[in-house]
Amino acid sequence: MALRLTHTFAERTCFARVIIPPDAASAEGQWQHYYRHWDMLVGERHDPALIDPVAPLFPLATSGTILDKPTYSPFKVPGF
């Protein structure tokens, strides 16, 4: 269903992804605690491909439709 909606409304679709900080100290607010606990998710220990859109959606995700954000909330990103 989501894939069909994305294809139908491709021009109005955006893909949000959380950009992983290089280290826990670089994270915002409570995310520092999270990344200290789950340190395998920061910096070089994190596989950057894990934040890319899944394979069926990847062809629809262009540089103009991918919204990179520093936290989980999309509302913290200017212009959203």
PDB file with SEQRES, HELIX, SHEET and CRYST1 records, atoms N, CA, C and O in Angstrom:
SEQRES   1 A   80  MET ALA LEU ARG LEU THR HIS THR PHE ALA GLU ARG THR          
SEQRES   2 A   80  CYS PHE ALA ARG VAL ILE ILE PRO PRO ASP ALA ALA SER          
SEQRES   3 A   80  ALA GLU GLY GLN TRP GLN HIS TYR TYR ARG HIS TRP ASP          
SEQRES   4 A   80  MET LEU VAL GLY GLU ARG HIS ASP PRO ALA LEU ILE ASP          
SEQRES   5 A   80  PRO VAL ALA PRO LEU PHE PRO LEU ALA THR SER GLY THR          
SEQRES   6 A   80  ILE LEU ASP LYS PRO THR TYR SER PRO PHE LYS VAL PRO          
SEQRES   7 A   80  GLY PHE                                                      
HELIX    1 AA1 ALA A    2  THR A    8  1                                   7    
HELIX    2 AA2 ALA A   10  ARG A   12  5                                   3    
HELIX    3 AA3 ALA A   24  SER A   26  5                                   3    
HELIX    4 AA4 TRP A   31  HIS A   37  1                                   7    
HELIX    5 AA5 ASP A   39  LEU A   41  5                                   3    
HELIX    6 AA6 GLY A   43  ARG A   45  5                                   3    
HELIX    7 AA7 PRO A   48  ILE A   51  5                                   4    
HELIX    8 AA8 PHE A   58  LEU A   60  5                                   3    
HELIX    9 AA9 PRO A   74  LYS A   76  5                                   3    
SHEET    1 AA1 2 PHE A  15  VAL A  18  0                                        
SHEET    2 AA1 2 ILE A  66  LYS A  69  1                                        
CRYST1    1.000    1.000    1.000  90.00  90.00  90.00 P 1           1          
ATOM      1  N   MET A   1       0.823  -1.188   0.000  1.00  0.00           N  
ATOM      2  CA  MET A   1       0.000   0.000   0.000  1.00  0.00           C  
ATOM      3  C   MET A   1       0.872   1.259   0.000  1.00  0.00           C  
ATOM      4  O   MET A   1       0.624   2.178  -0.780  1.00  0.00           O  
ATOM      5  N   ALA A   2       1.889   1.311   0.865  1.00  0.00           N  
ATOM      6  CA  ALA A   2       2.762   2.497   0.920  1.00  0.00           C  
ATOM      7  C   ALA A   2       3.509   2.687  -0.396  1.00  0.00           C  
ATOM      8  O   ALA A   2       3.685   3.816  -0.854  1.00  0.00           O  
ATOM      9  N   LEU A   3       3.942   1.604  -0.996  1.00  0.00           N  
ATOM     10  CA  LEU A   3       4.657   1.699  -2.265  1.00  0.00           C  
ATOM     11  C   LEU A   3       3.736   2.240  -3.363  1.00  0.00           C  
ATOM     12  O   LEU A   3       4.156   3.061  -4.178  1.00  0.00           O  
ATOM     13  N   ARG A   4       2.501   1.787  -3.384  1.00  0.00           N  
ATOM     14  CA  ARG A   4       1.541   2.270  -4.380  1.00  0.00           C  
ATOM     15  C   ARG A   4       1.254   3.753  -4.180  1.00  0.00           C  
ATOM     16  O   ARG A   4       1.178   4.507  -5.150  1.00  0.00           O  
ATOM     17  N   LEU A   5       1.093   4.179  -2.921  1.00  0.00           N  
ATOM     18  CA  LEU A   5       0.869   5.605  -2.638  1.00  0.00           C  
ATOM     19  C   LEU A   5       2.069   6.445  -3.051  1.00  0.00           C  
ATOM     20  O   LEU A   5       1.910   7.532  -3.606  1.00  0.00           O  
ATOM     21  N   THR A   6       3.260   5.946  -2.782  1.00  0.00           N  
ATOM     22  CA  THR A   6       4.477   6.675  -3.135  1.00  0.00           C  
ATOM     23  C   THR A   6       4.592   6.844  -4.641  1.00  0.00           C  
ATOM     24  O   THR A   6       4.971   7.914  -5.118  1.00  0.00           O  
ATOM     25  N   HIS A   7       4.273   5.809  -5.387  1.00  0.00           N  
ATOM     26  CA  HIS A   7       4.314   5.917  -6.854  1.00  0.00           C  
ATOM     27  C   HIS A   7       3.235   6.868  -7.366  1.00  0.00           C  
ATOM     28  O   HIS A   7       3.475   7.636  -8.297  1.00  0.00           O  
ATOM     29  N   THR A   8       2.050   6.819  -6.763  1.00  0.00           N  
ATOM     30  CA  THR A   8       0.940   7.664  -7.199  1.00  0.00           C  
ATOM     31  C   THR A   8       1.217   9.137  -6.928  1.00  0.00           C  
ATOM     32  O   THR A   8       0.886   9.997  -7.744  1.00  0.00           O  
ATOM     33  N   PHE A   9       1.822   9.424  -5.785  1.00  0.00           N  
ATOM     34  CA  PHE A   9       2.075  10.808  -5.377  1.00  0.00           C  
ATOM     35  C   PHE A   9       3.569  11.101  -5.281  1.00  0.00           C  
ATOM     36  O   PHE A   9       4.009  11.778  -4.352  1.00  0.00           O  
ATOM     37  N   ALA A  10       4.337  10.605  -6.215  1.00  0.00           N  
ATOM     38  CA  ALA A  10       5.802  10.740  -6.174  1.00  0.00           C  
ATOM     39  C   ALA A  10       6.256  12.193  -6.052  1.00  0.00           C  
ATOM     40  O   ALA A  10       7.226  12.480  -5.350  1.00  0.00           O  
ATOM     41  N   GLU A  11       5.571  13.102  -6.720  1.00  0.00           N  
ATOM     42  CA  GLU A  11       5.978  14.515  -6.682  1.00  0.00           C  
ATOM     43  C   GLU A  11       5.702  15.160  -5.320  1.00  0.00           C  
ATOM     44  O   GLU A  11       6.214  16.243  -5.040  1.00  0.00           O  
ATOM     45  N   ARG A  12       4.904  14.513  -4.478  1.00  0.00           N  
ATOM     46  CA  ARG A  12       4.587  15.064  -3.155  1.00  0.00           C  
ATOM     47  C   ARG A  12       5.160  14.203  -2.029  1.00  0.00           C  
ATOM     48  O   ARG A  12       4.769  14.351  -0.872  1.00  0.00           O  
ATOM     49  N   THR A  13       6.069  13.324  -2.362  1.00  0.00           N  
ATOM     50  CA  THR A  13       6.630  12.403  -1.377  1.00  0.00           C  
ATOM     51  C   THR A  13       8.029  12.847  -0.966  1.00  0.00           C  
ATOM     52  O   THR A  13       8.841  13.243  -1.801  1.00  0.00           O  
ATOM     53  N   CYS A  14       8.294  12.772   0.337  1.00  0.00           N  
ATOM     54  CA  CYS A  14       9.660  13.015   0.818  1.00  0.00           C  
ATOM     55  C   CYS A  14      10.059  11.842   1.699  1.00  0.00           C  
ATOM     56  O   CYS A  14       9.206  11.164   2.271  1.00  0.00           O  
ATOM     57  N   PHE A  15      11.337  11.614   1.801  1.00  0.00           N  
ATOM     58  CA  PHE A  15      11.880  10.523   2.586  1.00  0.00           C  
ATOM     59  C   PHE A  15      12.744  11.124   3.687  1.00  0.00           C  
ATOM     60  O   PHE A  15      13.755  11.768   3.407  1.00  0.00           O  
ATOM     61  N   ALA A  16      12.351  10.914   4.923  1.00  0.00           N  
ATOM     62  CA  ALA A  16      13.101  11.462   6.054  1.00  0.00           C  
ATOM     63  C   ALA A  16      14.054  10.402   6.591  1.00  0.00           C  
ATOM     64  O   ALA A  16      13.697   9.230   6.713  1.00  0.00           O  
ATOM     65  N   ARG A  17      15.266  10.831   6.909  1.00  0.00           N  
ATOM     66  CA  ARG A  17      16.231   9.919   7.514  1.00  0.00           C  
ATOM     67  C   ARG A  17      17.042  10.666   8.566  1.00  0.00           C  
ATOM     68  O   ARG A  17      17.330  11.855   8.428  1.00  0.00           O  
ATOM     69  N   VAL A  18      17.398   9.945   9.610  1.00  0.00           N  
ATOM     70  CA  VAL A  18      18.204  10.514  10.691  1.00  0.00           C  
ATOM     71  C   VAL A  18      19.667  10.359  10.317  1.00  0.00           C  
ATOM     72  O   VAL A  18      20.129   9.256  10.027  1.00  0.00           O  
ATOM     73  N   ILE A  19      20.387  11.462  10.324  1.00  0.00           N  
ATOM     74  CA  ILE A  19      21.827  11.426  10.052  1.00  0.00           C  
ATOM     75  C   ILE A  19      22.538  11.095  11.360  1.00  0.00           C  
ATOM     76  O   ILE A  19      22.369  11.777  12.371  1.00  0.00           O  
ATOM     77  N   ILE A  20      23.317  10.055  11.312  1.00  0.00           N  
ATOM     78  CA  ILE A  20      23.992   9.561  12.513  1.00  0.00           C  
ATOM     79  C   ILE A  20      25.199  10.445  12.834  1.00  0.00           C  
ATOM     80  O   ILE A  20      26.003  10.739  11.950  1.00  0.00           O  
ATOM     81  N   PRO A  21      25.331  10.874  14.106  1.00  0.00           N  
ATOM     82  CA  PRO A  21      26.464  11.731  14.466  1.00  0.00           C  
ATOM     83  C   PRO A  21      27.780  10.946  14.486  1.00  0.00           C  
ATOM     84  O   PRO A  21      27.776   9.721  14.609  1.00  0.00           O  
ATOM     85  N   PRO A  22      28.895  11.653  14.366  1.00  0.00           N  
ATOM     86  CA  PRO A  22      30.191  10.967  14.383  1.00  0.00           C  
ATOM     87  C   PRO A  22      30.521  10.353  15.745  1.00  0.00           C  
ATOM     88  O   PRO A  22      31.277   9.386  15.826  1.00  0.00           O  
ATOM     89  N   ASP A  23      29.951  10.920  16.815  1.00  0.00           N  
ATOM     90  CA  ASP A  23      30.153  10.393  18.162  1.00  0.00           C  
ATOM     91  C   ASP A  23      28.997  10.863  19.047  1.00  0.00           C  
ATOM     92  O   ASP A  23      28.244  11.758  18.661  1.00  0.00           O  
ATOM     93  N   ALA A  24      28.857  10.269  20.220  1.00  0.00           N  
ATOM     94  CA  ALA A  24      27.741  10.590  21.111  1.00  0.00           C  
ATOM     95  C   ALA A  24      27.743  12.064  21.529  1.00  0.00           C  
ATOM     96  O   ALA A  24      26.679  12.668  21.662  1.00  0.00           O  
ATOM     97  N   ALA A  25      28.908  12.637  21.735  1.00  0.00           N  
ATOM     98  CA  ALA A  25      28.999  14.036  22.176  1.00  0.00           C  
ATOM     99  C   ALA A  25      28.457  15.009  21.123  1.00  0.00           C  
ATOM    100  O   ALA A  25      28.062  16.125  21.463  1.00  0.00           O  
ATOM    101  N   SER A  26      28.437  14.605  19.870  1.00  0.00           N  
ATOM    102  CA  SER A  26      27.940  15.470  18.797  1.00  0.00           C  
ATOM    103  C   SER A  26      26.422  15.423  18.653  1.00  0.00           C  
ATOM    104  O   SER A  26      25.848  16.228  17.920  1.00  0.00           O  
ATOM    105  N   ALA A  27      25.768  14.497  19.338  1.00  0.00           N  
ATOM    106  CA  ALA A  27      24.313  14.362  19.248  1.00  0.00           C  
ATOM    107  C   ALA A  27      23.626  15.460  20.061  1.00  0.00           C  
ATOM    108  O   ALA A  27      24.227  16.058  20.953  1.00  0.00           O  
ATOM    109  N   GLU A  28      22.361  15.711  19.737  1.00  0.00           N  
ATOM    110  CA  GLU A  28      21.586  16.739  20.429  1.00  0.00           C  
ATOM    111  C   GLU A  28      20.839  16.162  21.631  1.00  0.00           C  
ATOM    112  O   GLU A  28      20.317  15.048  21.570  1.00  0.00           O  
ATOM    113  N   GLY A  29      20.794  16.916  22.707  1.00  0.00           N  
ATOM    114  CA  GLY A  29      19.959  16.594  23.869  1.00  0.00           C  
ATOM    115  C   GLY A  29      20.071  15.166  24.372  1.00  0.00           C  
ATOM    116  O   GLY A  29      21.166  14.642  24.575  1.00  0.00           O  
ATOM    117  N   GLN A  30      18.906  14.546  24.570  1.00  0.00           N  
ATOM    118  CA  GLN A  30      18.854  13.182  25.105  1.00  0.00           C  
ATOM    119  C   GLN A  30      19.441  12.150  24.154  1.00  0.00           C  
ATOM    120  O   GLN A  30      19.716  11.020  24.557  1.00  0.00           O  
ATOM    121  N   TRP A  31      19.634  12.528  22.899  1.00  0.00           N  
ATOM    122  CA  TRP A  31      20.243  11.596  21.963  1.00  0.00           C  
ATOM    123  C   TRP A  31      21.675  11.251  22.373  1.00  0.00           C  
ATOM    124  O   TRP A  31      22.175  10.182  22.020  1.00  0.00           O  
ATOM    125  N   GLN A  32      22.340  12.141  23.114  1.00  0.00           N  
ATOM    126  CA  GLN A  32      23.688  11.833  23.591  1.00  0.00           C  
ATOM    127  C   GLN A  32      23.669  10.580  24.462  1.00  0.00           C  
ATOM    128  O   GLN A  32      24.514   9.698  24.310  1.00  0.00           O  
ATOM    129  N   HIS A  33      22.700  10.506  25.377  1.00  0.00           N  
ATOM    130  CA  HIS A  33      22.567   9.329  26.247  1.00  0.00           C  
ATOM    131  C   HIS A  33      22.313   8.081  25.398  1.00  0.00           C  
ATOM    132  O   HIS A  33      22.929   7.040  25.628  1.00  0.00           O  
ATOM    133  N   TYR A  34      21.421   8.180  24.433  1.00  0.00           N  
ATOM    134  CA  TYR A  34      21.092   7.054  23.554  1.00  0.00           C  
ATOM    135  C   TYR A  34      22.341   6.550  22.832  1.00  0.00           C  
ATOM    136  O   TYR A  34      22.619   5.350  22.824  1.00  0.00           O  
ATOM    137  N   TYR A  35      23.093   7.474  22.227  1.00  0.00           N  
ATOM    138  CA  TYR A  35      24.263   7.068  21.455  1.00  0.00           C  
ATOM    139  C   TYR A  35      25.424   6.610  22.343  1.00  0.00           C  
ATOM    140  O   TYR A  35      26.275   5.846  21.889  1.00  0.00           O  
ATOM    141  N   ARG A  36      25.471   7.055  23.580  1.00  0.00           N  
ATOM    142  CA  ARG A  36      26.486   6.510  24.503  1.00  0.00           C  
ATOM    143  C   ARG A  36      26.177   5.043  24.796  1.00  0.00           C  
ATOM    144  O   ARG A  36      27.077   4.206  24.867  1.00  0.00           O  
ATOM    145  N   HIS A  37      24.890   4.748  24.965  1.00  0.00           N  
ATOM    146  CA  HIS A  37      24.476   3.370  25.258  1.00  0.00           C  
ATOM    147  C   HIS A  37      24.611   2.477  24.028  1.00  0.00           C  
ATOM    148  O   HIS A  37      25.082   1.345  24.131  1.00  0.00           O  
ATOM    149  N   TRP A  38      24.202   2.980  22.868  1.00  0.00           N  
ATOM    150  CA  TRP A  38      24.225   2.220  21.625  1.00  0.00           C  
ATOM    151  C   TRP A  38      25.343   2.753  20.727  1.00  0.00           C  
ATOM    152  O   TRP A  38      25.086   3.233  19.623  1.00  0.00           O  
ATOM    153  N   ASP A  39      26.583   2.664  21.210  1.00  0.00           N  
ATOM    154  CA  ASP A  39      27.706   3.279  20.515  1.00  0.00           C  
ATOM    155  C   ASP A  39      28.025   2.636  19.165  1.00  0.00           C  
ATOM    156  O   ASP A  39      28.788   3.197  18.379  1.00  0.00           O  
ATOM    157  N   MET A  40      27.449   1.468  18.892  1.00  0.00           N  
ATOM    158  CA  MET A  40      27.687   0.847  17.589  1.00  0.00           C  
ATOM    159  C   MET A  40      26.931   1.560  16.468  1.00  0.00           C  
ATOM    160  O   MET A  40      27.077   1.213  15.297  1.00  0.00           O  
ATOM    161  N   LEU A  41      26.118   2.563  16.834  1.00  0.00           N  
ATOM    162  CA  LEU A  41      25.331   3.302  15.847  1.00  0.00           C  
ATOM    163  C   LEU A  41      25.932   4.652  15.484  1.00  0.00           C  
ATOM    164  O   LEU A  41      25.303   5.416  14.752  1.00  0.00           O  
ATOM    165  N   VAL A  42      27.114   4.967  15.966  1.00  0.00           N  
ATOM    166  CA  VAL A  42      27.715   6.265  15.657  1.00  0.00           C  
ATOM    167  C   VAL A  42      28.988   6.105  14.828  1.00  0.00           C  
ATOM    168  O   VAL A  42      29.620   5.049  14.799  1.00  0.00           O  
ATOM    169  N   GLY A  43      29.329   7.194  14.163  1.00  0.00           N  
ATOM    170  CA  GLY A  43      30.599   7.287  13.448  1.00  0.00           C  
ATOM    171  C   GLY A  43      30.917   6.154  12.506  1.00  0.00           C  
ATOM    172  O   GLY A  43      30.053   5.663  11.779  1.00  0.00           O  
ATOM    173  N   GLU A  44      32.154   5.750  12.528  1.00  0.00           N  
ATOM    174  CA  GLU A  44      32.648   4.738  11.602  1.00  0.00           C  
ATOM    175  C   GLU A  44      32.070   3.358  11.875  1.00  0.00           C  
ATOM    176  O   GLU A  44      32.151   2.477  11.019  1.00  0.00           O  
ATOM    177  N   ARG A  45      31.494   3.156  13.041  1.00  0.00           N  
ATOM    178  CA  ARG A  45      30.943   1.843  13.375  1.00  0.00           C  
ATOM    179  C   ARG A  45      29.574   1.623  12.747  1.00  0.00           C  
ATOM    180  O   ARG A  45      29.035   0.517  12.798  1.00  0.00           O  
ATOM    181  N   HIS A  46      29.016   2.658  12.162  1.00  0.00           N  
ATOM    182  CA  HIS A  46      27.679   2.590  11.579  1.00  0.00           C  
ATOM    183  C   HIS A  46      27.761   2.452  10.063  1.00  0.00           C  
ATOM    184  O   HIS A  46      28.527   3.164   9.414  1.00  0.00           O  
ATOM    185  N   ASP A  47      26.985   1.551   9.504  1.00  0.00           N  
ATOM    186  CA  ASP A  47      26.939   1.371   8.049  1.00  0.00           C  
ATOM    187  C   ASP A  47      26.019   2.441   7.457  1.00  0.00           C  
ATOM    188  O   ASP A  47      24.812   2.391   7.693  1.00  0.00           O  
ATOM    189  N   PRO A  48      26.546   3.404   6.700  1.00  0.00           N  
ATOM    190  CA  PRO A  48      25.722   4.487   6.147  1.00  0.00           C  
ATOM    191  C   PRO A  48      24.577   4.015   5.257  1.00  0.00           C  
ATOM    192  O   PRO A  48      23.576   4.718   5.124  1.00  0.00           O  
ATOM    193  N   ALA A  49      24.705   2.850   4.651  1.00  0.00           N  
ATOM    194  CA  ALA A  49      23.644   2.329   3.786  1.00  0.00           C  
ATOM    195  C   ALA A  49      22.367   2.023   4.564  1.00  0.00           C  
ATOM    196  O   ALA A  49      21.291   1.928   3.975  1.00  0.00           O  
ATOM    197  N   LEU A  50      22.479   1.868   5.884  1.00  0.00           N  
ATOM    198  CA  LEU A  50      21.306   1.537   6.692  1.00  0.00           C  
ATOM    199  C   LEU A  50      20.300   2.687   6.781  1.00  0.00           C  
ATOM    200  O   LEU A  50      19.153   2.456   7.164  1.00  0.00           O  
ATOM    201  N   ILE A  51      20.687   3.894   6.445  1.00  0.00           N  
ATOM    202  CA  ILE A  51      19.738   5.012   6.506  1.00  0.00           C  
ATOM    203  C   ILE A  51      19.160   5.358   5.134  1.00  0.00           C  
ATOM    204  O   ILE A  51      18.344   6.274   5.023  1.00  0.00           O  
ATOM    205  N   ASP A  52      19.568   4.643   4.099  1.00  0.00           N  
ATOM    206  CA  ASP A  52      19.016   4.866   2.767  1.00  0.00           C  
ATOM    207  C   ASP A  52      17.606   4.294   2.679  1.00  0.00           C  
ATOM    208  O   ASP A  52      17.266   3.376   3.425  1.00  0.00           O  
ATOM    209  N   PRO A  53      16.785   4.822   1.781  1.00  0.00           N  
ATOM    210  CA  PRO A  53      15.451   4.233   1.578  1.00  0.00           C  
ATOM    211  C   PRO A  53      15.569   2.763   1.166  1.00  0.00           C  
ATOM    212  O   PRO A  53      16.554   2.364   0.545  1.00  0.00           O  
ATOM    213  N   VAL A  54      14.571   1.972   1.511  1.00  0.00           N  
ATOM    214  CA  VAL A  54      14.581   0.551   1.160  1.00  0.00           C  
ATOM    215  C   VAL A  54      14.523   0.396  -0.361  1.00  0.00           C  
ATOM    216  O   VAL A  54      14.088   1.304  -1.069  1.00  0.00           O  
ATOM    217  N   ALA A  55      14.960  -0.747  -0.849  1.00  0.00           N  
ATOM    218  CA  ALA A  55      15.130  -0.985  -2.281  1.00  0.00           C  
ATOM    219  C   ALA A  55      13.925  -0.602  -3.154  1.00  0.00           C  
ATOM    220  O   ALA A  55      14.127   0.053  -4.177  1.00  0.00           O  
ATOM    221  N   PRO A  56      12.690  -0.972  -2.807  1.00  0.00           N  
ATOM    222  CA  PRO A  56      11.578  -0.607  -3.696  1.00  0.00           C  
ATOM    223  C   PRO A  56      11.346   0.905  -3.805  1.00  0.00           C  
ATOM    224  O   PRO A  56      10.784   1.371  -4.796  1.00  0.00           O  
ATOM    225  N   LEU A  57      11.767   1.662  -2.811  1.00  0.00           N  
ATOM    226  CA  LEU A  57      11.563   3.110  -2.820  1.00  0.00           C  
ATOM    227  C   LEU A  57      12.780   3.876  -3.325  1.00  0.00           C  
ATOM    228  O   LEU A  57      12.673   5.054  -3.668  1.00  0.00           O  
ATOM    229  N   PHE A  58      13.914   3.228  -3.373  1.00  0.00           N  
ATOM    230  CA  PHE A  58      15.155   3.909  -3.731  1.00  0.00           C  
ATOM    231  C   PHE A  58      15.087   4.650  -5.070  1.00  0.00           C  
ATOM    232  O   PHE A  58      15.601   5.765  -5.157  1.00  0.00           O  
ATOM    233  N   PRO A  59      14.475   4.079  -6.121  1.00  0.00           N  
ATOM    234  CA  PRO A  59      14.408   4.807  -7.394  1.00  0.00           C  
ATOM    235  C   PRO A  59      13.614   6.121  -7.307  1.00  0.00           C  
ATOM    236  O   PRO A  59      13.833   7.023  -8.116  1.00  0.00           O  
ATOM    237  N   LEU A  60      12.715   6.237  -6.355  1.00  0.00           N  
ATOM    238  CA  LEU A  60      11.906   7.452  -6.208  1.00  0.00           C  
ATOM    239  C   LEU A  60      12.594   8.511  -5.353  1.00  0.00           C  
ATOM    240  O   LEU A  60      12.200   9.677  -5.371  1.00  0.00           O  
ATOM    241  N   ALA A  61      13.608   8.116  -4.614  1.00  0.00           N  
ATOM    242  CA  ALA A  61      14.284   9.028  -3.688  1.00  0.00           C  
ATOM    243  C   ALA A  61      15.422   9.749  -4.397  1.00  0.00           C  
ATOM    244  O   ALA A  61      16.483   9.171  -4.632  1.00  0.00           O  
ATOM    245  N   THR A  62      15.197  10.999  -4.731  1.00  0.00           N  
ATOM    246  CA  THR A  62      16.238  11.812  -5.349  1.00  0.00           C  
ATOM    247  C   THR A  62      16.801  12.753  -4.290  1.00  0.00           C  
ATOM    248  O   THR A  62      16.278  12.816  -3.177  1.00  0.00           O  
ATOM    249  N   SER A  63      17.840  13.469  -4.620  1.00  0.00           N  
ATOM    250  CA  SER A  63      18.442  14.377  -3.642  1.00  0.00           C  
ATOM    251  C   SER A  63      17.440  15.428  -3.165  1.00  0.00           C  
ATOM    252  O   SER A  63      17.555  15.912  -2.039  1.00  0.00           O  
ATOM    253  N   GLY A  64      16.476  15.786  -3.982  1.00  0.00           N  
ATOM    254  CA  GLY A  64      15.487  16.780  -3.586  1.00  0.00           C  
ATOM    255  C   GLY A  64      14.357  16.235  -2.739  1.00  0.00           C  
ATOM    256  O   GLY A  64      13.586  17.005  -2.167  1.00  0.00           O  
ATOM    257  N   THR A  65      14.242  14.902  -2.648  1.00  0.00           N  
ATOM    258  CA  THR A  65      13.150  14.321  -1.874  1.00  0.00           C  
ATOM    259  C   THR A  65      13.608  13.672  -0.580  1.00  0.00           C  
ATOM    260  O   THR A  65      12.779  13.217   0.208  1.00  0.00           O  
ATOM    261  N   ILE A  66      14.909  13.620  -0.348  1.00  0.00           N  
ATOM    262  CA  ILE A  66      15.433  13.033   0.891  1.00  0.00           C  
ATOM    263  C   ILE A  66      15.671  14.150   1.900  1.00  0.00           C  
ATOM    264  O   ILE A  66      16.415  15.094   1.636  1.00  0.00           O  
ATOM    265  N   LEU A  67      15.034  14.031   3.049  1.00  0.00           N  
ATOM    266  CA  LEU A  67      15.131  15.028   4.111  1.00  0.00           C  
ATOM    267  C   LEU A  67      16.065  14.496   5.188  1.00  0.00           C  
ATOM    268  O   LEU A  67      15.698  13.583   5.928  1.00  0.00           O  
ATOM    269  N   ASP A  68      17.262  15.052   5.283  1.00  0.00           N  
ATOM    270  CA  ASP A  68      18.218  14.655   6.315  1.00  0.00           C  
ATOM    271  C   ASP A  68      17.942  15.453   7.572  1.00  0.00           C  
ATOM    272  O   ASP A  68      17.790  16.674   7.523  1.00  0.00           O  
ATOM    273  N   LYS A  69      17.878  14.757   8.706  1.00  0.00           N  
ATOM    274  CA  LYS A  69      17.552  15.436   9.957  1.00  0.00           C  
ATOM    275  C   LYS A  69      18.455  14.935  11.076  1.00  0.00           C  
ATOM    276  O   LYS A  69      18.874  13.778  11.066  1.00  0.00           O  
ATOM    277  N   PRO A  70      18.757  15.801  12.040  1.00  0.00           N  
ATOM    278  CA  PRO A  70      19.665  15.419  13.114  1.00  0.00           C  
ATOM    279  C   PRO A  70      18.999  14.621  14.232  1.00  0.00           C  
ATOM    280  O   PRO A  70      19.697  14.014  15.044  1.00  0.00           O  
ATOM    281  N   THR A  71      17.676  14.606  14.294  1.00  0.00           N  
ATOM    282  CA  THR A  71      16.947  13.864  15.325  1.00  0.00           C  
ATOM    283  C   THR A  71      15.797  13.109  14.683  1.00  0.00           C  
ATOM    284  O   THR A  71      15.538  13.250  13.488  1.00  0.00           O  
ATOM    285  N   TYR A  72      15.118  12.317  15.475  1.00  0.00           N  
ATOM    286  CA  TYR A  72      14.021  11.505  14.961  1.00  0.00           C  
ATOM    287  C   TYR A  72      12.846  12.353  14.474  1.00  0.00           C  
ATOM    288  O   TYR A  72      12.159  11.961  13.531  1.00  0.00           O  
ATOM    289  N   SER A  73      12.609  13.486  15.090  1.00  0.00           N  
ATOM    290  CA  SER A  73      11.465  14.340  14.726  1.00  0.00           C  
ATOM    291  C   SER A  73      11.704  15.087  13.416  1.00  0.00           C  
ATOM    292  O   SER A  73      12.688  15.818  13.302  1.00  0.00           O  
ATOM    293  N   PRO A  74      10.822  14.918  12.422  1.00  0.00           N  
ATOM    294  CA  PRO A  74      10.992  15.673  11.180  1.00  0.00           C  
ATOM    295  C   PRO A  74      10.698  17.164  11.349  1.00  0.00           C  
ATOM    296  O   PRO A  74      11.066  17.972  10.496  1.00  0.00           O  
ATOM    297  N   PHE A  75      10.040  17.526  12.439  1.00  0.00           N  
ATOM    298  CA  PHE A  75       9.661  18.917  12.639  1.00  0.00           C  
ATOM    299  C   PHE A  75      10.813  19.787  13.136  1.00  0.00           C  
ATOM    300  O   PHE A  75      10.663  21.006  13.223  1.00  0.00           O  
ATOM    301  N   LYS A  76      11.941  19.198  13.457  1.00  0.00           N  
ATOM    302  CA  LYS A  76      13.120  19.961  13.880  1.00  0.00           C  
ATOM    303  C   LYS A  76      13.955  20.403  12.683  1.00  0.00           C  
ATOM    304  O   LYS A  76      14.986  21.054  12.853  1.00  0.00           O  
ATOM    305  N   VAL A  77      13.520  20.056  11.486  1.00  0.00           N  
ATOM    306  CA  VAL A  77      14.260  20.398  10.276  1.00  0.00           C  
ATOM    307  C   VAL A  77      13.646  21.634   9.648  1.00  0.00           C  
ATOM    308  O   VAL A  77      12.445  21.639   9.375  1.00  0.00           O  
ATOM    309  N   PRO A  78      14.422  22.685   9.407  1.00  0.00           N  
ATOM    310  CA  PRO A  78      13.869  23.888   8.773  1.00  0.00           C  
ATOM    311  C   PRO A  78      13.260  23.579   7.407  1.00  0.00           C  
ATOM    312  O   PRO A  78      13.813  22.810   6.621  1.00  0.00           O  
ATOM    313  N   GLY A  79      12.135  24.182   7.150  1.00  0.00           N  
ATOM    314  CA  GLY A  79      11.508  24.044   5.851  1.00  0.00           C  
ATOM    315  C   GLY A  79      10.603  22.845   5.693  1.00  0.00           C  
ATOM    316  O   GLY A  79      10.027  22.644   4.624  1.00  0.00           O  
ATOM    317  N   PHE A  80      10.465  22.046   6.729  1.00  0.00           N  
ATOM    318  CA  PHE A  80       9.603  20.868   6.599  1.00  0.00           C  
ATOM    319  C   PHE A  80       8.166  21.255   6.784  1.00  0.00           C  
ATOM    320  O   PHE A  80       7.282  20.402   6.711  1.00  0.00           O  
TER     321      PHE A  80                                                      
END                                                                             
